[in-house]
Amino acid sequence: GAVVSQHPSWVICKSGTSVKIECRSLDFQATTMFWYRQFPKQSLMLMATSNEGSKATYEQGVEKDKFLINHASLTLSTLTVTSAHPEDSSFYICSAPITGTSVDTQYFGPGTRLTVL
Amino acid sequence: AQSVTQLGSHVSVSEGALVLLRCNYSSSVPPYLFWYVQYPNQGLQLLLKYTSAATLVKGINGFEAEFKKSETSFHLTKPSAHMSDAAEYFCAVLHGSGNTGKLIFGQGTTLQVKP
């Protein structure tokens, strides 16, 4: 089956630094990838839709200058949390449908736990 | 806009008992509905999905869900709980369609299975 990986699986950083999280589709091409954040004991909230070769589409209330998304290839999307603060600590999950198929079949990455000190 | 509501943030059952996790949806168009499972510190795994075909959908690990339009429900069931079923379960609805849709998740239900 289709596999999505994320790197790193967990990261601890100091307040004010930037952190990059990678999302890769290992055995399929993904023109579109989705980025979610999940606070403890809460649901997944869609942050943005990453589109290969074009700008990401951000959900209302998500700061695009703080959460930079780059989708430079058909298998890689990156999320950079800039000037991270403790309130950015969360579980970040990406997902992707196979290019050419409907988004009703998405494959989820294992998530990245970000802790900002 | 489509949305889903999961009734009960925490459900506890004994091993071997029936599992029932509730989900109600709101949608102005025929919905696509999903159930996902999440184990601690992991991503989501699709259990099953309803895409306007058969109303009774069978998924992995013995789970199934029935789409009931009259009740706007899509409850998840399993006849006999296993310890390994303990996890977080999310109901979701697809907002939009085709290549431009996005998943909207419910609040999640934690399933505890007691020995």
Interface residues (C-beta under 8 A of the other chain):
Chain A: V4 Q6 T32 F34 K41 Q42 S43 L44 M45 L46 T49 F91 I93 S95 P97 S102 V103 D104 T105 Q106 F108 G109 P110 G111 R113
Chain B: Y32 F34 Y36 N41 Q42 G43 L44 Q45 L46 K49 T51 F90 L94 G96 S97 G98 N99 T100 G101 K102 L103 I104 F105 G106 Q107 G108 T110
